Amino acid sequence: LALAKLASRGPATLLDAMQDEMRKTANRLDRRNLLIALFSFADPALARRGLSLLLDPQVDIRDAMTALGSAAARTPPTRVTHAFIAEHFDALAARVDADAPGGWSGYAETLCSAADRASVEAFWQPRIGIYATAERNLAQTLEAIDACTRLRERERGNVAALLAVTGSSAARSQ
């Protein structure tokens, strides 16, 4: 948990150090914890570098996918995670069990706009017949995106009003 928290705001040098240590360690638990941290970087460029380990043949894909799931449970995946999976789908799918990709739409469930929903649905719709759990997982993901989008729309006015009040208060206090 501490490694993942540190990584969330860490610089590239931290990513490099964690990646070097992950490759050197013989301890599988340490390697998994380092992978979780490597999948926890908030900076989009560093997040992509961490996610690239999913494609590395020297990294056990079972460990990497378990770590990705653990990282996602602690820190919601970002647009970068979904985009990486979409961009490298075939290469990733070739590295895992036949039905594993069916659950990957879940890495998009924290997205929150109509455009995100359309993009996720367009990517996954042609794949739902291929993977046993894909249809159900896609429906859950789209439902989560829809709920977030409705909440965002409903609260937009309240947020604008709050920002107007706090902006006025901040200006008066200076």
Contacts in CASP RR format, 6 or more apart in sequence:
PFRMAT RR
TARGET T0000
AUTHOR 0000-0000-0000
METHOD contacts of the structure
MODEL  1
LALAKLASRGPATLLDAMQDEMRKTANRLDRRNLLIALFSFADPALARRG
LSLLLDPQVDIRDAMTALGSAAARTPPTRVTHAFIAEHFDALAARVDADA
PGGWSGYAETLCSAADRASVEAFWQPRIGIYATAERNLAQTLEAIDACTR
LRERERGNVAALLAVTGSSAARSQ
1 74 0 8 1.000
3 18 0 8 1.000
3 33 0 8 1.000
3 34 0 8 1.000
3 36 0 8 1.000
3 37 0 8 1.000
3 40 0 8 1.000
4 36 0 8 1.000
4 37 0 8 1.000
4 40 0 8 1.000
4 71 0 8 1.000
4 74 0 8 1.000
4 75 0 8 1.000
5 40 0 8 1.000
6 14 0 8 1.000
6 37 0 8 1.000
7 14 0 8 1.000
7 15 0 8 1.000
7 18 0 8 1.000
7 37 0 8 1.000
7 38 0 8 1.000
7 40 0 8 1.000
7 41 0 8 1.000
8 40 0 8 1.000
8 41 0 8 1.000
8 42 0 8 1.000
8 75 0 8 1.000
9 42 0 8 1.000
10 41 0 8 1.000
10 43 0 8 1.000
10 46 0 8 1.000
12 46 0 8 1.000
12 49 0 8 1.000
15 38 0 8 1.000
15 41 0 8 1.000
15 46 0 8 1.000
15 49 0 8 1.000
15 50 0 8 1.000
18 34 0 8 1.000
18 37 0 8 1.000
18 38 0 8 1.000
19 34 0 8 1.000
19 38 0 8 1.000
19 50 0 8 1.000
19 53 0 8 1.000
21 30 0 8 1.000
21 34 0 8 1.000
22 30 0 8 1.000
22 31 0 8 1.000
22 34 0 8 1.000
22 35 0 8 1.000
22 38 0 8 1.000
22 53 0 8 1.000
23 58 0 8 1.000
25 31 0 8 1.000
25 34 0 8 1.000
28 63 0 8 1.000
31 63 0 8 1.000
32 63 0 8 1.000
32 66 0 8 1.000
32 67 0 8 1.000
32 70 0 8 1.000
35 53 0 8 1.000
35 59 0 8 1.000
35 63 0 8 1.000
35 64 0 8 1.000
35 67 0 8 1.000
35 68 0 8 1.000
35 71 0 8 1.000
36 67 0 8 1.000
36 70 0 8 1.000
36 71 0 8 1.000
36 74 0 8 1.000
37 71 0 8 1.000
38 50 0 8 1.000
38 53 0 8 1.000
38 67 0 8 1.000
39 47 0 8 1.000
39 50 0 8 1.000
39 51 0 8 1.000
39 53 0 8 1.000
39 67 0 8 1.000
39 68 0 8 1.000
39 69 0 8 1.000
39 71 0 8 1.000
39 72 0 8 1.000
40 71 0 8 1.000
40 74 0 8 1.000
40 75 0 8 1.000
41 47 0 8 1.000
41 49 0 8 1.000
41 50 0 8 1.000
42 75 0 8 1.000
42 78 0 8 1.000
44 78 0 8 1.000
44 80 0 8 1.000
47 78 0 8 1.000
47 80 0 8 1.000
47 81 0 8 1.000
47 84 0 8 1.000
48 80 0 8 1.000
48 84 0 8 1.000
51 68 0 8 1.000
51 80 0 8 1.000
51 81 0 8 1.000
51 84 0 8 1.000
53 59 0 8 1.000
53 64 0 8 1.000
54 61 0 8 1.000
54 64 0 8 1.000
54 65 0 8 1.000
54 68 0 8 1.000
54 84 0 8 1.000
54 88 0 8 1.000
54 92 0 8 1.000
54 95 0 8 1.000
55 88 0 8 1.000
55 91 0 8 1.000
55 92 0 8 1.000
55 95 0 8 1.000
56 64 0 8 1.000
61 95 0 8 1.000
61 96 0 8 1.000
65 96 0 8 1.000
65 100 0 8 1.000
68 81 0 8 1.000
68 107 0 8 1.000
71 77 0 8 1.000
72 81 0 8 1.000
72 107 0 8 1.000
76 110 0 8 1.000
77 106 0 8 1.000
77 107 0 8 1.000
77 108 0 8 1.000
77 110 0 8 1.000
78 110 0 8 1.000
79 111 0 8 1.000
79 116 0 8 1.000
81 107 0 8 1.000
81 108 0 8 1.000
82 107 0 8 1.000
82 108 0 8 1.000
82 111 0 8 1.000
82 120 0 8 1.000
85 92 0 8 1.000
85 104 0 8 1.000
85 107 0 8 1.000
86 123 0 8 1.000
89 101 0 8 1.000
92 101 0 8 1.000
92 104 0 8 1.000
93 100 0 8 1.000
93 101 0 8 1.000
98 131 0 8 1.000
99 131 0 8 1.000
99 132 0 8 1.000
99 133 0 8 1.000
100 131 0 8 1.000
101 127 0 8 1.000
101 130 0 8 1.000
101 131 0 8 1.000
101 134 0 8 1.000
102 127 0 8 1.000
102 131 0 8 1.000
102 132 0 8 1.000
102 133 0 8 1.000
102 134 0 8 1.000
102 137 0 8 1.000
103 131 0 8 1.000
103 133 0 8 1.000
103 134 0 8 1.000
103 137 0 8 1.000
104 137 0 8 1.000
105 120 0 8 1.000
105 124 0 8 1.000
105 134 0 8 1.000
105 137 0 8 1.000
105 138 0 8 1.000
105 141 0 8 1.000
106 137 0 8 1.000
106 140 0 8 1.000
106 141 0 8 1.000
108 116 0 8 1.000
108 120 0 8 1.000
108 141 0 8 1.000
108 145 0 8 1.000
109 140 0 8 1.000
109 141 0 8 1.000
109 144 0 8 1.000
109 145 0 8 1.000
110 144 0 8 1.000
110 148 0 8 1.000
111 117 0 8 1.000
111 120 0 8 1.000
111 145 0 8 1.000
111 148 0 8 1.000
112 145 0 8 1.000
112 148 0 8 1.000
112 149 0 8 1.000
112 152 0 8 1.000
113 145 0 8 1.000
113 149 0 8 1.000
113 152 0 8 1.000
114 149 0 8 1.000
116 145 0 8 1.000
116 149 0 8 1.000
117 142 0 8 1.000
117 145 0 8 1.000
117 146 0 8 1.000
117 149 0 8 1.000
120 138 0 8 1.000
120 141 0 8 1.000
120 142 0 8 1.000
120 145 0 8 1.000
121 138 0 8 1.000
121 142 0 8 1.000
124 134 0 8 1.000
124 138 0 8 1.000
124 141 0 8 1.000
125 138 0 8 1.000
127 134 0 8 1.000
128 134 0 8 1.000
128 135 0 8 1.000
128 138 0 8 1.000
129 135 0 8 1.000
END
